[in-house]
Amino acid sequence: MTDTPTVLRDLHSACAELGTILFTVSVLDPAAGVSRRAYTSHPVEYPAQGTKPMEHDAWFVHCIAGRRTFVANTPEGFRAHF
């Protein structure tokens, strides 16, 4: 069985080959009311284990409630959510 860090590194590598610049994976902690970064392609700017409050906003509705992936291909695509 493959461990989680290896799977995330492999997924990041595959996405980078397609042109992905920033790749992060977060894990929700509903009990604490936060999301925790579990993997990042940019550890200086976005350190793993960094947290931020969970907000029930449009991103939450799209990704968490809607169970859909969020992809932004331009800075404008990110601006509304981050």
GROMACS elastic network, one bead per residue, 0.5 to 0.9 nm:
[ bonds ]
;  ai    aj funct       b0    kb
    2     5     6  0.86020   500
    2     6     6  0.67111   500
    2     7     6  0.67549   500
    3     6     6  0.55869   500
    3     7     6  0.64536   500
    3     8     6  0.89133   500
    4     7     6  0.50845   500
    4     8     6  0.61706   500
    4     9     6  0.86097   500
    5     8     6  0.51421   500
    5     9     6  0.61233   500
    5    10     6  0.85404   500
    5    38     6  0.87499   500
    5    39     6  0.77739   500
    6     9     6  0.51089   500
    6    10     6  0.60585   500
    6    11     6  0.84986   500
    7    10     6  0.51031   500
    7    11     6  0.60630   500
    7    12     6  0.85072   500
    8    11     6  0.50223   500
    8    12     6  0.60032   500
    8    13     6  0.84734   500
    8    25     6  0.80188   500
    8    39     6  0.69931   500
    9    12     6  0.50341   500
    9    13     6  0.60738   500
    9    14     6  0.86290   500
    9    39     6  0.82471   500
    9    41     6  0.88156   500
   10    13     6  0.50292   500
   10    14     6  0.62057   500
   10    15     6  0.86176   500
   11    14     6  0.51195   500
   11    15     6  0.61599   500
   11    16     6  0.85130   500
   12    15     6  0.51127   500
   12    16     6  0.59984   500
   12    17     6  0.86341   500
   12    20     6  0.82480   500
   12    23     6  0.63703   500
   12    24     6  0.83624   500
   12    40     6  0.86874   500
   12    41     6  0.74635   500
   13    16     6  0.50388   500
   13    17     6  0.63333   500
   13    18     6  0.89069   500
   14    17     6  0.52611   500
   14    18     6  0.68330   500
   14    20     6  0.88978   500
   15    18     6  0.51369   500
   15    19     6  0.66126   500
   15    20     6  0.54557   500
   15    21     6  0.85620   500
   15    23     6  0.80065   500
   16    21     6  0.65289   500
   16    22     6  0.85561   500
   16    23     6  0.82440   500
   17    20     6  0.72166   500
   20    23     6  0.68410   500
   20    73     6  0.88506   500
   21    41     6  0.80523   500
   22    40     6  0.77525   500
   22    41     6  0.60078   500
   22    42     6  0.69320   500
   23    39     6  0.79693   500
   23    40     6  0.58350   500
   23    41     6  0.52663   500
   23    42     6  0.77462   500
   24    37     6  0.70096   500
   24    38     6  0.75559   500
   24    39     6  0.54135   500
   24    41     6  0.63492   500
   24    42     6  0.81766   500
   24    46     6  0.83719   500
   24    48     6  0.87192   500
   25    36     6  0.85427   500
   25    37     6  0.59028   500
   25    38     6  0.55420   500
   25    39     6  0.50778   500
   25    40     6  0.65744   500
   26    35     6  0.61774   500
   26    36     6  0.53102   500
   26    38     6  0.52194   500
   26    39     6  0.70095   500
   26    40     6  0.88439   500
   26    48     6  0.88635   500
   26    49     6  0.87458   500
   26    51     6  0.89213   500
   27    34     6  0.86865   500
   27    35     6  0.55190   500
   27    36     6  0.51965   500
   27    37     6  0.63013   500
   27    38     6  0.63453   500
   28    31     6  0.89370   500
   28    32     6  0.88657   500
   28    33     6  0.79681   500
   28    34     6  0.62837   500
   28    36     6  0.63197   500
   28    37     6  0.88308   500
   28    54     6  0.79135   500
   29    32     6  0.55131   500
   29    33     6  0.59306   500
   29    34     6  0.53865   500
   29    35     6  0.56663   500
   29    36     6  0.72866   500
   29    54     6  0.84798   500
   30    34     6  0.64214   500
   30    35     6  0.79122   500
   30    54     6  0.78270   500
   31    34     6  0.79889   500
   32    35     6  0.85175   500
   32    53     6  0.86775   500
   32    54     6  0.89926   500
   33    52     6  0.86053   500
   33    53     6  0.59651   500
   33    54     6  0.54812   500
   33    55     6  0.84268   500
   34    51     6  0.62070   500
   34    52     6  0.54263   500
   34    55     6  0.84395   500
   35    50     6  0.83181   500
   35    51     6  0.55226   500
   35    52     6  0.56526   500
   35    53     6  0.64100   500
   35    54     6  0.59985   500
   36    48     6  0.76763   500
   36    49     6  0.54083   500
   36    50     6  0.56670   500
   36    52     6  0.69208   500
   37    40     6  0.71734   500
   37    46     6  0.80722   500
   37    47     6  0.73605   500
   37    50     6  0.54288   500
   37    51     6  0.64111   500
   37    52     6  0.87999   500
   38    47     6  0.89230   500
   38    48     6  0.54218   500
   38    49     6  0.58409   500
   38    50     6  0.82675   500
   39    42     6  0.89668   500
   39    43     6  0.83348   500
   39    47     6  0.82134   500
   39    48     6  0.55154   500
   39    49     6  0.79956   500
   40    43     6  0.57146   500
   40    46     6  0.66195   500
   40    47     6  0.68500   500
   40    48     6  0.60368   500
   41    46     6  0.81806   500
   42    45     6  0.56622   500
   42    46     6  0.56777   500
   42    47     6  0.71580   500
   42    48     6  0.88895   500
   43    46     6  0.50731   500
   43    48     6  0.63336   500
   44    47     6  0.57164   500
   46    49     6  0.89471   500
   46    50     6  0.71364   500
   47    50     6  0.56010   500
   48    51     6  0.86562   500
   52    55     6  0.89554   500
   54    57     6  0.88193   500
   54    60     6  0.81634   500
   55    58     6  0.89554   500
   55    59     6  0.85677   500
   55    60     6  0.68910   500
   56    59     6  0.76693   500
   56    60     6  0.52721   500
   56    61     6  0.68410   500
   57    60     6  0.52036   500
   57    61     6  0.63035   500
   57    62     6  0.86996   500
   57    81     6  0.85041   500
   58    61     6  0.50526   500
   58    62     6  0.61108   500
   58    63     6  0.85619   500
   58    81     6  0.76296   500
   59    62     6  0.50638   500
   59    63     6  0.59048   500
   59    64     6  0.77610   500
   59    70     6  0.78960   500
   59    80     6  0.88847   500
   59    81     6  0.62261   500
   60    63     6  0.53218   500
   60    64     6  0.50686   500
   60    65     6  0.63653   500
   60    66     6  0.80445   500
   61    64     6  0.58366   500
   61    66     6  0.57638   500
   61    67     6  0.83895   500
   62    65     6  0.62406   500
   62    67     6  0.68152   500
   62    68     6  0.60765   500
   62    69     6  0.78862   500
   62    70     6  0.76111   500
   63    66     6  0.53683   500
   63    69     6  0.57765   500
   63    70     6  0.63732   500
   64    67     6  0.50172   500
   64    68     6  0.71432   500
   64    69     6  0.88704   500
   65    68     6  0.82524   500
   66    69     6  0.89455   500
   71    77     6  0.81305   500
   71    78     6  0.85566   500
   72    75     6  0.74141   500
   72    76     6  0.80627   500
   72    78     6  0.58174   500
   73    76     6  0.83482   500
   73    77     6  0.64434   500
   73    78     6  0.81322   500
   74    77     6  0.51682   500
   74    78     6  0.68786   500
   74    79     6  0.89407   500
   75    78     6  0.52117   500
   75    79     6  0.61556   500
   76    79     6  0.50513   500
   76    80     6  0.72585   500
   77    80     6  0.66753   500
   77    81     6  0.79265   500
   78    81     6  0.55419   500
   78    82     6  0.58233   500
   79    82     6  0.55035   500
